[in-house]
Amino acid sequence: MFDFIKKLFSPAPQVDLKQLIREGAFLVDVRTPAEFQSGNVKGSVNIPLDTIPRQLEKFKGKKSVIVFCRSGNRSSQAKTILQRAGISEVYNGGTWEQVKTLKA
């Protein structure tokens, strides 16, 4: 019982997103195409949140996936969808500007 409570209230392990990017993480911007065209992370792909369930094949076999958007909300939803689909190495990168900074 104690282990369950400990896991429930322990902080999530920290992941070095910059290192994952250096190692070739699959960078996915889940904003709309119009938002993506207005500014994006070089090398990222645009898979809008509402299309992810129909495009799961694009995520299969990737060592790690970093999803991001305008505020971090849609990327959080995308992470949940992907994890439920069996993709375990998926991380919420937050905003596209944050990921762009990490990639620089």
Kinemage of the C-alpha trace (Angstrom):
@kinemage 1
@onewidth
@group {chain A} dominant
@subgroup {mainchain}
@vectorlist {calphas} color= white
{ca met a 1} P 0.000 0.000 0.000
{ca phe a 2} L 2.830 2.404 0.874
{ca asp a 3} L 4.447 1.909 -2.571
{ca phe a 4} L 1.185 2.876 -4.256
{ca ile a 5} L 0.905 6.075 -2.214
{ca lys a 6} L 4.580 6.868 -2.774
{ca lys a 7} L 4.183 6.483 -6.549
{ca leu a 8} L 0.999 8.537 -6.529
{ca phe a 9} L 2.616 11.528 -4.847
{ca ser a 10} L 6.175 11.260 -6.151
{ca pro a 11} L 7.180 13.763 -8.823
{ca ala a 12} L 7.398 12.391 -12.358
{ca pro a 13} L 10.941 11.506 -13.404
{ca gln a 14} L 12.623 14.338 -15.250
{ca val a 15} L 13.450 13.747 -18.889
{ca asp a 16} L 16.148 15.606 -20.785
{ca leu a 17} L 14.192 16.715 -23.850
{ca lys a 18} L 17.243 18.412 -25.322
{ca gln a 19} L 19.100 15.101 -25.245
{ca leu a 20} L 16.152 13.280 -26.829
{ca ile a 21} L 16.107 15.890 -29.603
{ca arg a 22} L 19.866 15.413 -30.163
{ca glu a 23} L 19.238 11.667 -30.383
{ca gly a 24} L 16.671 12.182 -33.154
{ca ala a 25} L 13.309 12.256 -31.365
{ca phe a 26} L 10.270 12.426 -33.640
{ca leu a 27} L 9.083 16.041 -33.223
{ca val a 28} L 5.338 16.437 -33.678
{ca asp a 29} L 3.524 19.761 -33.672
{ca val a 30} L -0.146 19.042 -32.894
{ca arg a 31} L -1.435 22.531 -33.744
{ca thr a 32} L -3.608 23.276 -36.768
{ca pro a 33} L -1.954 23.556 -40.191
{ca ala a 34} L -2.502 27.345 -40.163
{ca glu a 35} L -0.779 27.655 -36.774
{ca phe a 36} L 2.066 25.442 -37.988
{ca gln a 37} L 2.570 27.589 -41.097
{ca ser a 38} L 2.763 30.741 -38.986
{ca gly a 39} L 5.872 29.401 -37.227
{ca asn a 40} L 7.294 25.987 -36.401
{ca val a 41} L 10.268 23.954 -35.257
{ca lys a 42} L 12.649 23.050 -38.081
{ca gly a 43} L 12.445 19.323 -38.735
{ca ser a 44} L 9.098 18.876 -37.006
{ca val a 45} L 6.010 17.390 -38.612
{ca asn a 46} L 2.495 18.736 -38.296
{ca ile a 47} L -0.040 16.148 -37.159
{ca pro a 48} L -3.008 18.080 -35.731
{ca leu a 49} L -4.436 16.721 -32.492
{ca asp a 50} L -7.767 15.721 -34.025
{ca thr a 51} L -6.038 13.595 -36.691
{ca ile a 52} L -3.707 11.631 -34.407
{ca pro a 53} L -6.018 8.608 -33.940
{ca arg a 54} L -6.115 8.157 -37.737
{ca gln a 55} L -2.348 8.551 -38.120
{ca leu a 56} L -0.973 6.229 -35.444
{ca glu a 57} L 1.174 4.407 -38.011
{ca lys a 58} L 3.406 7.489 -38.266
{ca phe a 59} L 4.356 7.028 -34.607
{ca lys a 60} L 5.047 3.288 -34.641
{ca gly a 61} L 8.671 2.271 -34.294
{ca lys a 62} L 9.912 5.690 -33.193
{ca lys a 63} L 12.460 5.542 -30.387
{ca ser a 64} L 10.986 8.647 -28.766
{ca val a 65} L 8.264 11.136 -29.647
{ca ile a 66} L 7.997 14.736 -28.437
{ca val a 67} L 4.617 16.400 -28.959
{ca phe a 68} L 4.050 20.140 -28.594
{ca cys a 69} L 1.571 22.900 -29.433
{ca arg a 70} L 0.811 26.526 -28.550
{ca ser a 71} L 0.286 26.190 -24.782
{ca gly a 72} L 0.989 22.567 -23.855
{ca asn a 73} L -2.683 21.631 -23.501
{ca arg a 74} L -3.188 19.908 -26.850
{ca ser a 75} L 0.190 18.198 -26.567
{ca ser a 76} L -0.887 16.804 -23.189
{ca gln a 77} L -3.976 15.354 -24.849
{ca ala a 78} L -1.862 13.991 -27.710
{ca lys a 79} L 0.468 12.290 -25.239
{ca thr a 80} L -2.480 10.562 -23.576
{ca ile a 81} L -3.900 9.396 -26.926
{ca leu a 82} L -0.535 7.998 -28.001
{ca gln a 83} L 0.117 6.264 -24.689
{ca arg a 84} L -3.313 4.633 -24.801
{ca ala a 85} L -2.411 3.411 -28.307
{ca gly a 86} L 0.670 1.673 -26.880
{ca ile a 87} L 3.336 4.257 -27.694
{ca ser a 88} L 5.266 4.508 -24.446
{ca glu a 89} L 8.189 6.811 -25.234
{ca val a 90} L 6.123 9.948 -25.764
{ca tyr a 91} L 6.828 13.248 -24.030
{ca asn a 92} L 4.964 16.532 -23.772
{ca gly a 93} L 7.394 19.208 -24.934
{ca gly a 94} L 5.025 22.031 -23.978
{ca thr a 95} L 4.993 24.928 -26.413
{ca trp a 96} L 6.516 24.920 -29.865
{ca glu a 97} L 8.671 27.885 -28.850
{ca gln a 98} L 10.125 25.882 -25.944
{ca val a 99} L 10.978 22.982 -28.249
{ca lys a 100} L 12.471 25.384 -30.801
{ca thr a 101} L 14.738 26.783 -28.077
{ca leu a 102} L 15.803 23.275 -27.021
{ca lys a 103} L 16.615 22.357 -30.617
{ca ala a 104} L 18.783 25.447 -31.178
